[in-house]
Amino acid sequence: MRAIAGEGGALFWNMHRAHGEAGWKDKFRAKLETDLMSRELMFLMGNIHRLPDRWMIISLFYPPKRKQVAAPQIPLF
């Protein structure tokens, strides 16, 4: 959960810097609720040398969702 907090913190500061004290909240919420949910969210996992048995989320990766292509399946028989 540490990386999600890091990503959220960076998003907060970027939105606060770009939109000011009054306008950052709506843009922050829109990014988390709308933009990230419309993409295919993936986690980049890793560990550190002090805790080799514990895995954590290092970063979020969110490419656009792939469009479903209706590929006809060839019959087996």
Distance bins in CASP14 RR format, pairs under 12 A and 6 or more apart:
PFRMAT RR
TARGET T0000
AUTHOR 0000-0000-0000
RMODE 2
METHOD distances of the structure
MODEL  1
1 7 0 0 0 0 0 1 0 0 0 0 0
1 8 0 0 0 0 0 1 0 0 0 0 0
1 43 0 0 0 0 0 1 0 0 0 0 0
1 55 0 0 0 0 0 1 0 0 0 0 0
1 56 1 0 0 1 0 0 0 0 0 0 0
1 57 1 0 0 1 0 0 0 0 0 0 0
1 58 0 0 0 0 0 1 0 0 0 0 0
1 60 0 0 0 0 0 1 0 0 0 0 0
2 8 0 0 0 0 0 1 0 0 0 0 0
2 9 0 0 0 0 0 1 0 0 0 0 0
2 46 0 0 0 0 0 1 0 0 0 0 0
2 48 0 0 0 0 0 1 0 0 0 0 0
2 51 0 0 0 0 0 1 0 0 0 0 0
2 54 0 0 0 0 0 1 0 0 0 0 0
2 55 0 0 0 0 0 1 0 0 0 0 0
2 56 1 0 1 0 0 0 0 0 0 0 0
2 57 1 0 0 1 0 0 0 0 0 0 0
2 58 0 0 0 0 1 0 0 0 0 0 0
2 59 0 0 0 0 0 1 0 0 0 0 0
3 9 0 0 0 0 0 1 0 0 0 0 0
3 10 0 0 0 0 0 1 0 0 0 0 0
3 43 0 0 0 0 1 0 0 0 0 0 0
3 44 1 0 0 1 0 0 0 0 0 0 0
3 45 0 0 0 0 1 0 0 0 0 0 0
3 46 0 0 0 0 1 0 0 0 0 0 0
3 48 0 0 0 0 0 1 0 0 0 0 0
3 55 0 0 0 0 0 1 0 0 0 0 0
3 56 1 0 0 1 0 0 0 0 0 0 0
3 57 1 0 1 0 0 0 0 0 0 0 0
3 58 1 0 1 0 0 0 0 0 0 0 0
3 59 1 0 1 0 0 0 0 0 0 0 0
3 60 1 0 0 1 0 0 0 0 0 0 0
3 61 0 0 0 0 0 1 0 0 0 0 0
4 10 0 0 0 0 0 1 0 0 0 0 0
4 11 0 0 0 0 0 1 0 0 0 0 0
4 32 0 0 0 0 0 1 0 0 0 0 0
4 36 0 0 0 0 0 1 0 0 0 0 0
4 41 0 0 0 0 0 1 0 0 0 0 0
4 43 0 0 0 0 1 0 0 0 0 0 0
4 44 0 0 0 0 0 1 0 0 0 0 0
4 56 0 0 0 0 1 0 0 0 0 0 0
4 57 1 0 0 1 0 0 0 0 0 0 0
4 58 0 0 0 0 0 1 0 0 0 0 0
4 59 0 0 0 0 1 0 0 0 0 0 0
4 60 1 0 0 1 0 0 0 0 0 0 0
5 11 0 0 0 0 0 1 0 0 0 0 0
5 12 0 0 0 0 0 1 0 0 0 0 0
5 56 0 0 0 0 0 1 0 0 0 0 0
5 57 0 0 0 0 1 0 0 0 0 0 0
5 60 0 0 0 0 0 1 0 0 0 0 0
6 12 0 0 0 0 1 0 0 0 0 0 0
6 13 0 0 0 0 0 1 0 0 0 0 0
6 14 0 0 0 0 0 1 0 0 0 0 0
6 56 0 0 0 0 0 1 0 0 0 0 0
6 57 0 0 0 0 1 0 0 0 0 0 0
6 58 0 0 0 0 0 1 0 0 0 0 0
6 59 0 0 0 0 1 0 0 0 0 0 0
6 60 0 0 0 0 1 0 0 0 0 0 0
7 13 0 0 0 0 0 1 0 0 0 0 0
7 14 0 0 0 0 0 1 0 0 0 0 0
7 28 0 0 0 0 0 1 0 0 0 0 0
7 31 0 0 0 0 0 1 0 0 0 0 0
7 32 0 0 0 0 1 0 0 0 0 0 0
7 36 0 0 0 0 1 0 0 0 0 0 0
7 41 0 0 0 0 0 1 0 0 0 0 0
7 43 0 0 0 0 0 1 0 0 0 0 0
7 44 0 0 0 0 0 1 0 0 0 0 0
7 57 0 0 0 0 1 0 0 0 0 0 0
7 58 0 0 0 0 0 1 0 0 0 0 0
7 59 1 0 0 1 0 0 0 0 0 0 0
7 60 1 0 1 0 0 0 0 0 0 0 0
7 61 0 0 0 0 0 1 0 0 0 0 0
7 62 0 0 0 0 0 1 0 0 0 0 0
8 14 0 0 0 0 1 0 0 0 0 0 0
8 15 0 0 0 0 1 0 0 0 0 0 0
8 16 0 0 0 0 0 1 0 0 0 0 0
8 28 0 0 0 0 1 0 0 0 0 0 0
8 29 0 0 0 0 0 1 0 0 0 0 0
8 31 0 0 0 0 1 0 0 0 0 0 0
8 32 1 0 0 1 0 0 0 0 0 0 0
8 36 0 0 0 0 0 1 0 0 0 0 0
8 57 0 0 0 0 0 1 0 0 0 0 0
8 59 0 0 0 0 0 1 0 0 0 0 0
8 60 0 0 0 0 1 0 0 0 0 0 0
9 15 0 0 0 0 1 0 0 0 0 0 0
9 16 0 0 0 0 1 0 0 0 0 0 0
9 17 0 0 0 0 0 1 0 0 0 0 0
9 24 0 0 0 0 0 1 0 0 0 0 0
9 28 0 0 0 0 1 0 0 0 0 0 0
9 31 0 0 0 0 0 1 0 0 0 0 0
9 32 0 0 0 0 0 1 0 0 0 0 0
10 16 0 0 0 0 0 1 0 0 0 0 0
10 17 0 0 0 0 0 1 0 0 0 0 0
10 28 0 0 0 0 0 1 0 0 0 0 0
10 31 0 0 0 0 0 1 0 0 0 0 0
10 59 0 0 0 0 0 1 0 0 0 0 0
10 60 0 0 0 0 0 1 0 0 0 0 0
11 17 0 0 0 0 0 1 0 0 0 0 0
11 18 0 0 0 0 0 1 0 0 0 0 0
11 19 0 0 0 0 0 1 0 0 0 0 0
11 24 0 0 0 0 1 0 0 0 0 0 0
11 25 0 0 0 0 0 1 0 0 0 0 0
11 27 0 0 0 0 1 0 0 0 0 0 0
11 28 1 0 0 1 0 0 0 0 0 0 0
11 29 0 0 0 0 0 1 0 0 0 0 0
11 30 0 0 0 0 0 1 0 0 0 0 0
11 31 1 0 0 1 0 0 0 0 0 0 0
11 32 1 0 0 1 0 0 0 0 0 0 0
11 35 0 0 0 0 0 1 0 0 0 0 0
11 36 0 0 0 0 1 0 0 0 0 0 0
11 60 0 0 0 0 0 1 0 0 0 0 0
11 62 0 0 0 0 0 1 0 0 0 0 0
12 18 0 0 0 0 0 1 0 0 0 0 0
12 19 0 0 0 0 0 1 0 0 0 0 0
12 20 0 0 0 0 0 1 0 0 0 0 0
12 24 1 0 0 1 0 0 0 0 0 0 0
12 25 0 0 0 0 1 0 0 0 0 0 0
12 27 0 0 0 0 0 1 0 0 0 0 0
12 28 1 0 0 1 0 0 0 0 0 0 0
12 29 0 0 0 0 0 1 0 0 0 0 0
12 31 0 0 0 0 0 1 0 0 0 0 0
12 32 0 0 0 0 0 1 0 0 0 0 0
13 19 0 0 0 0 0 1 0 0 0 0 0
13 20 0 0 0 0 0 1 0 0 0 0 0
13 24 0 0 0 0 1 0 0 0 0 0 0
13 28 0 0 0 0 0 1 0 0 0 0 0
14 20 0 0 0 0 0 1 0 0 0 0 0
14 24 0 0 0 0 1 0 0 0 0 0 0
14 27 0 0 0 0 1 0 0 0 0 0 0
14 28 0 0 0 0 1 0 0 0 0 0 0
14 31 0 0 0 0 1 0 0 0 0 0 0
15 21 0 0 0 0 0 1 0 0 0 0 0
15 22 0 0 0 0 0 1 0 0 0 0 0
15 23 0 0 0 0 1 0 0 0 0 0 0
15 24 1 0 1 0 0 0 0 0 0 0 0
15 25 0 0 0 0 1 0 0 0 0 0 0
15 26 0 0 0 0 1 0 0 0 0 0 0
15 27 1 0 1 0 0 0 0 0 0 0 0
15 28 1 0 1 0 0 0 0 0 0 0 0
15 29 0 0 0 0 1 0 0 0 0 0 0
15 30 0 0 0 0 1 0 0 0 0 0 0
15 31 1 0 0 1 0 0 0 0 0 0 0
15 32 0 0 0 0 0 1 0 0 0 0 0
15 35 0 0 0 0 0 1 0 0 0 0 0
16 22 0 0 0 0 0 1 0 0 0 0 0
16 23 0 0 0 0 1 0 0 0 0 0 0
16 24 1 0 1 0 0 0 0 0 0 0 0
16 25 0 0 0 0 1 0 0 0 0 0 0
16 27 0 0 0 0 1 0 0 0 0 0 0
16 28 0 0 0 0 1 0 0 0 0 0 0
17 23 0 0 0 0 0 1 0 0 0 0 0
17 24 0 0 0 0 1 0 0 0 0 0 0
17 27 0 0 0 0 0 1 0 0 0 0 0
17 28 0 0 0 0 0 1 0 0 0 0 0
18 24 1 0 0 1 0 0 0 0 0 0 0
18 27 1 0 0 1 0 0 0 0 0 0 0
18 28 0 0 0 0 0 1 0 0 0 0 0
18 31 0 0 0 0 0 1 0 0 0 0 0
19 25 0 0 0 0 1 0 0 0 0 0 0
19 26 0 0 0 0 1 0 0 0 0 0 0
19 27 1 0 1 0 0 0 0 0 0 0 0
19 28 0 0 0 0 1 0 0 0 0 0 0
19 29 0 0 0 0 0 1 0 0 0 0 0
19 30 0 0 0 0 0 1 0 0 0 0 0
19 31 0 0 0 0 0 1 0 0 0 0 0
20 26 0 0 0 0 0 1 0 0 0 0 0
20 27 0 0 0 0 1 0 0 0 0 0 0
20 28 0 0 0 0 0 1 0 0 0 0 0
23 29 0 0 0 0 0 1 0 0 0 0 0
23 30 0 0 0 0 0 1 0 0 0 0 0
24 30 0 0 0 0 0 1 0 0 0 0 0
24 31 0 0 0 0 0 1 0 0 0 0 0
25 31 0 0 0 0 0 1 0 0 0 0 0
25 32 0 0 0 0 0 1 0 0 0 0 0
25 33 0 0 0 0 0 1 0 0 0 0 0
26 32 0 0 0 0 0 1 0 0 0 0 0
26 33 0 0 0 0 0 1 0 0 0 0 0
26 34 0 0 0 0 0 1 0 0 0 0 0
27 33 0 0 0 0 0 1 0 0 0 0 0
27 34 0 0 0 0 0 1 0 0 0 0 0
27 35 0 0 0 0 1 0 0 0 0 0 0
28 34 0 0 0 0 0 1 0 0 0 0 0
28 35 0 0 0 0 0 1 0 0 0 0 0
28 36 0 0 0 0 0 1 0 0 0 0 0
29 35 0 0 0 0 0 1 0 0 0 0 0
29 36 0 0 0 0 0 1 0 0 0 0 0
29 37 0 0 0 0 0 1 0 0 0 0 0
30 36 0 0 0 0 1 0 0 0 0 0 0
30 37 0 0 0 0 0 1 0 0 0 0 0
30 38 0 0 0 0 0 1 0 0 0 0 0
31 37 0 0 0 0 0 1 0 0 0 0 0
31 38 0 0 0 0 0 1 0 0 0 0 0
31 39 0 0 0 0 0 1 0 0 0 0 0
31 60 0 0 0 0 0 1 0 0 0 0 0
31 62 0 0 0 0 0 1 0 0 0 0 0
32 38 0 0 0 0 0 1 0 0 0 0 0
32 39 0 0 0 0 0 1 0 0 0 0 0
32 41 0 0 0 0 0 1 0 0 0 0 0
32 60 0 0 0 0 0 1 0 0 0 0 0
32 62 0 0 0 0 0 1 0 0 0 0 0
35 41 0 0 0 0 0 1 0 0 0 0 0
35 60 0 0 0 0 0 1 0 0 0 0 0
35 62 0 0 0 0 1 0 0 0 0 0 0
35 64 0 0 0 0 0 1 0 0 0 0 0
35 65 0 0 0 0 0 1 0 0 0 0 0
36 42 0 0 0 0 0 1 0 0 0 0 0
36 60 1 0 0 1 0 0 0 0 0 0 0
36 61 0 0 0 0 0 1 0 0 0 0 0
36 62 1 0 1 0 0 0 0 0 0 0 0
36 63 0 0 0 0 0 1 0 0 0 0 0
36 64 0 0 0 0 0 1 0 0 0 0 0
36 65 0 0 0 0 0 1 0 0 0 0 0
37 62 0 0 0 0 1 0 0 0 0 0 0
37 65 0 0 0 0 1 0 0 0 0 0 0
38 62 0 0 0 0 1 0 0 0 0 0 0
38 63 0 0 0 0 0 1 0 0 0 0 0
38 64 0 0 0 0 1 0 0 0 0 0 0
38 65 1 0 0 1 0 0 0 0 0 0 0
39 60 0 0 0 0 1 0 0 0 0 0 0
39 61 0 0 0 0 1 0 0 0 0 0 0
39 62 1 0 1 0 0 0 0 0 0 0 0
39 63 1 0 0 1 0 0 0 0 0 0 0
39 64 1 0 1 0 0 0 0 0 0 0 0
39 65 1 0 1 0 0 0 0 0 0 0 0
39 66 0 0 0 0 0 1 0 0 0 0 0
40 60 0 0 0 0 0 1 0 0 0 0 0
40 61 0 0 0 0 1 0 0 0 0 0 0
40 62 1 0 0 1 0 0 0 0 0 0 0
40 63 1 0 1 0 0 0 0 0 0 0 0
40 64 1 0 0 1 0 0 0 0 0 0 0
40 65 1 0 1 0 0 0 0 0 0 0 0
40 66 1 0 0 1 0 0 0 0 0 0 0
40 67 0 0 0 0 0 1 0 0 0 0 0
41 57 0 0 0 0 0 1 0 0 0 0 0
41 59 0 0 0 0 0 1 0 0 0 0 0
41 60 1 0 0 1 0 0 0 0 0 0 0
41 61 1 0 0 1 0 0 0 0 0 0 0
41 62 1 0 1 0 0 0 0 0 0 0 0
41 63 0 0 0 0 1 0 0 0 0 0 0
41 64 0 0 0 0 0 1 0 0 0 0 0
41 65 0 0 0 0 1 0 0 0 0 0 0
42 57 0 0 0 0 0 1 0 0 0 0 0
42 58 0 0 0 0 0 1 0 0 0 0 0
42 59 0 0 0 0 1 0 0 0 0 0 0
42 60 1 0 0 1 0 0 0 0 0 0 0
42 61 1 0 1 0 0 0 0 0 0 0 0
42 62 1 0 0 1 0 0 0 0 0 0 0
42 63 1 0 0 1 0 0 0 0 0 0 0
42 64 0 0 0 0 0 1 0 0 0 0 0
42 65 0 0 0 0 0 1 0 0 0 0 0
43 55 0 0 0 0 1 0 0 0 0 0 0
43 56 0 0 0 0 1 0 0 0 0 0 0
43 57 1 0 1 0 0 0 0 0 0 0 0
43 58 1 0 0 1 0 0 0 0 0 0 0
43 59 1 0 0 1 0 0 0 0 0 0 0
43 60 1 0 0 1 0 0 0 0 0 0 0
43 61 1 0 0 1 0 0 0 0 0 0 0
43 62 0 0 0 0 1 0 0 0 0 0 0
44 55 0 0 0 0 0 1 0 0 0 0 0
44 56 0 0 0 0 0 1 0 0 0 0 0
44 57 1 0 0 1 0 0 0 0 0 0 0
44 58 1 0 1 0 0 0 0 0 0 0 0
44 59 1 0 1 0 0 0 0 0 0 0 0
44 60 1 0 0 1 0 0 0 0 0 0 0
44 61 1 0 1 0 0 0 0 0 0 0 0
44 62 0 0 0 0 0 1 0 0 0 0 0
45 54 0 0 0 0 0 1 0 0 0 0 0
45 55 1 0 1 0 0 0 0 0 0 0 0
45 56 1 0 0 1 0 0 0 0 0 0 0
45 57 1 0 0 1 0 0 0 0 0 0 0
45 58 1 0 0 1 0 0 0 0 0 0 0
45 59 0 0 0 0 1 0 0 0 0 0 0
45 60 0 0 0 0 0 1 0 0 0 0 0
45 61 0 0 0 0 0 1 0 0 0 0 0
46 52 0 0 0 0 0 1 0 0 0 0 0
46 53 0 0 0 0 0 1 0 0 0 0 0
46 54 0 0 0 0 1 0 0 0 0 0 0
46 55 1 0 1 0 0 0 0 0 0 0 0
46 56 1 0 0 1 0 0 0 0 0 0 0
46 57 0 0 0 0 1 0 0 0 0 0 0
46 58 1 0 1 0 0 0 0 0 0 0 0
46 59 0 0 0 0 1 0 0 0 0 0 0
47 53 1 0 0 1 0 0 0 0 0 0 0
47 54 1 0 0 1 0 0 0 0 0 0 0
47 55 1 0 1 0 0 0 0 0 0 0 0
47 56 1 0 0 1 0 0 0 0 0 0 0
47 57 0 0 0 0 0 1 0 0 0 0 0
47 58 0 0 0 0 1 0 0 0 0 0 0
48 54 0 0 0 0 1 0 0 0 0 0 0
48 55 0 0 0 0 1 0 0 0 0 0 0
48 56 1 0 0 1 0 0 0 0 0 0 0
48 58 0 0 0 0 1 0 0 0 0 0 0
50 56 0 0 0 0 0 1 0 0 0 0 0
END
